């Protein structure tokens, strides 16, 4: 029996990626990264604003509204009211990014289906070639197994006791790689060497 051949590096087939197969899918993924980055920035800004509000409140004193602070000529952006307004704006933008991310997730799923079809169409010929090779190897294995069984039948017909040089595993049931006993191929191969 011929030894199993190792795959040559020159035979390497590269399956195209989904992003290479669909510019729409690639652009949606880029948009997803952009939204995730923006959400992270907003989350950081929200944390900073909350701390600034705590510090401003801890400083004590009255906290006038933005309109009153403007009339007094105070810095409205640094006031508790100004910081709170900015915090609400950041929260609203974060909610918008979350909503956009959910819509984008659905669009990515749809685009992934379309891109997957393109990849499958691209690799179909290579898949069929490999499947044909697998079926041919399975047929060759079946013929070799029948030859092997014929020899063991002949040995048993002569009422010969099987010894260590003839593996007992050789008589184990064999259903091929897809069957539950398919794992017996390796013990059979090791006993042949």
Protein Blocks (a to p, Z undefined) as FASTA:
>chain_A
ZZdddddfklpccdddfklmpmklmmmmmmmmmmmmmmmmmmmmmmmmmmmmmmmmmngp
jdddfklmmmnopafklpmklmmmmmmmmmmmmmmmmmmmmmmmmmmmmmmmmmmmmmmm
mmmmmmmmmmmmmmmmmmmmmmmmmmmmmmmmmmmmnopacdfklcfklmpccebjklmk
lmmmmmmmmmmZZ
